[in-house]
Amino acid sequence: MHGQIFGEFLGTMALIILGDGVVANLNLKKTGGNGAGLIVCTTGWGFAVLFGVIISVGVGGVAHLNPAVTVAAAITSGDFSNVVPFIAAQMVGAFCGAAVVWLIYLPHWAETESQPAKLGVFCTAPGIRNLPANALTEFLVTIMLVVAGFAIGSKGVGTLPAGFGPYLWGVLVWGIGCSLGGPTGYAINPARDLGPRIAHFVLPIPGKGGSDWGYSWVPVAAPLAGGVVGALICKATGIS
């Protein structure tokens, strides 16, 4: 299979396999990486973005992998025709990626007593639960993602060597995680949070507890709003 929609599906699936995979390695009991810490987590997510982008482009996709980026790209280009199919593909890819992580770590769920640790493999949660503050964080951090990410391909930066862009996107997400990921876990991507949260809800995970639907709107609505504002900043400043 080949094409833009399939690229969004497969790239987002790869993003979640590697991204949620690193969290599973840190959170679940009796894994080689249990308790390894923030730097391992943010590095894993940086690589997840890198290879998600590469896989998407490799099968003919455009490697948005994120509804906030898809919406931002639509605003800057004026072409909204791909918004719905891309977001649908991203959501399905994220769900499937989370299911793969569940299978890879299958024996470890029963060994892990902590319900928040299990949920944290699939989706984000705030360090301090304050929904307006949490939404503001996700909104601002997504603006940073969009503005910095779109600047990578801007005229001011110039033409990059072929294949170099994905590495910079990976470094960007790595840097965002290290600098700004602490308050909310830097979802900055509605598909990254909602698709795996649904997987957590439906998969037969021993002692999993609830899926925290009361928080689930924050990593969906706030990044989408941040994508819109980030796109407007890019247009106003000539980045895109």
N, C-alpha and C positions, 0 to 999 in steps of 0.2 A: 504493500500500500504506500501511497505517496500523496503529498499535497499539504496545503496550509492547515486545514482542519485536523487532519491526521497528525500533522506536526505539533499542533497545540495539545492534542490528546497525549501523544507519546512523550513529548518533552516534559509536560507537567507530571505525567506518571513517573518519569525518571527523577524529576525534581523531588517528588515526595518519597520515592523509594530511598534515595540517598539522604534526604533531609530528615524525614521522620525516622529513618534508619539510625542516624547518629543519635537522635534523642532516645530511641529504644536502647541503644548500646549503653547510654549513660544512665537511664532511669531503671531499667529492669534488672532484677537480681540474677546473680550468677552469670553475667556476661563479662567478656574480657574488658569492657570499657566502663563498667559500673562506677559511677561517681567521679568520672574523669574531669568534669568541670566545663566552665563557660567557653574557654578557648577552643577546646575540642569541638564543642557544639557549634560555635560560630564558624570554625574552619570547615566543618562538615557541610554546613549550609552553603558556604561559599562555593565549595566543590559541587554541591548539588545544583546550584544555579549554572555553573560553568558547563557541566555535562548535560543538564537539561536543555540548555540553549543549543549546544553542539548537536545533540540528537535531533532536536526539532528542526534545525536548519538542514541537517543531513538527510531528512526525509521530505524536504521541500516546504517546511514550515517557516514562519517568521519569528518564532521564539518569543512571543509575549509571555506566555506561561502564567499570566496574572491578569485578572479582569481589570484591575486598576490601570495597568499598562495598556491594555486593549482600549479602554475608554479614553485614556490620554492620547493614544495614537490616533484614534478617530477624531478627536477634537482638533489636534494639530494638522491632520491631513484633510479634514472635512468629509471623509468617507466613513460612513457608519454602517456600511453593508455587512461587515464581518463581525460586528460586536456580538450579536446573539449567538451565531454558530461557534465563534471562538470561545466565548465564556462557557457555553454548554460543553464543549470539548475539554476545556480546562477542568471543569467540575468533575466530569466523568473520569478524566485521567488522574485527578487527585484522589478520588475515591478508590480507584483501582490500585494506585501506588500504595495507599494506606493498607489495603487488603494484602498486598504482597509483603509488606513489613510485618503484618500480623502473622502471616505464614512462616516467614523466616525466623521469627522469634517465638514460635508456637509453644515450646515447652516452658518459656520464661514467664508467661503471664500468670500461671498458677503459683509460681514461686515468689511473686511480688505482691505483698499485702497492700501496699499503698494505692488507693484508688486515684488520688491526684497524679501519682507517678505514671500510672497507666494512661490516664486521660491526656497527660502532657506529651505522650508519644505522638498523639494524633493532632492536638490543637493547642492553642496558646491560652495562657491565663495570666492575669496581672499579679505583680508582686504585692501591691496594695490595691484592694478592690475599691475603686472609686470610679464609677462608670463614666461620668463626664470627663474626669482627668484621663482615664484610660483611652477614651475616644479621641481626646485632643492629642495624646501621644501618637496614636496610630495615624491620625490625620497628618500631623506634622512630619512624622518619619516617612510616610509615603510621599509627601511632597519632595522630601530630600531624595528619595529613590528615583522619582520621575525626573526631576530637574537634573540631577547628576547623571542618571542613566542616559537621558536624551542628549546631554552635552557630549557624551562619548562619541556620538555620530554627527556632531554639529560641524558646520563649516569652519568655525573658529578653531576647532581641534585639528581639522584637516583630515585627509584620507589616511586611515590606519592600514597597516599591513593586513593582507587577507587572513581572516580567522582570528585576529587579535581582539576584536570587540568582545567576544564571549568571556575572555579572561578578565577584562576590565569590569564587566558586569558581575562576575564572580567575586572579584576583589571588592567591588562596591558593597555587595550584600554582606560580605565578611566584615568590612569596616563598619557598616551600619549595625551589625550585630554586636561588635565589640564596643561601640560607642553609645548606641541608643537602644540596644535590645533589652536592657534590664527591666524597665518598668512594666512592659506588657508582653515580652517575648517576641517582639517585632514580627507580627503576622505580615503586615504590609501587602497582603495578597488574600483577597476573599476566598479564592479557590483553595489555597494552601490550608486555610483553617476550616472552611465549611465542608469541603469534600471529605477530609479525614474525620471530622467530627461526626458526620453522618455514618461513616464506616464504624467508628467507635460505638455508635448507637445500635447498629444492626448486627455487628459481628458477635459471636458467642465467646466473649472474653470472660474468663472466670473472675468473679468478684469485682467487676469493673465499676460499679456505681453509675451515677448519672453522667450525662454528657454536657451539663452546664449550659443549657439553652438560654438561660437568663443573661449570660454574657455574650452569646454567640453573635448578636447583632453588631457588637463593637468592631471585631476584626473583619466585618463585611462592609458595613456602612461607612465607617471612618476611612478606610483605605480608598474606597470608591470616591468619596468626597475629596480626599487628598490627590487622587489621580486627576480629577477635574481641575483643581486649583494648580497643581503642578503643570498641567498642559497649558493653562492660561499664562502662567509665568514664562513658560518656554516660548509661547507665541509673542508675549510682550517684550521679551528680552532678545529675540532673534535666535535663541538656541535651536528652535524648530519652526 
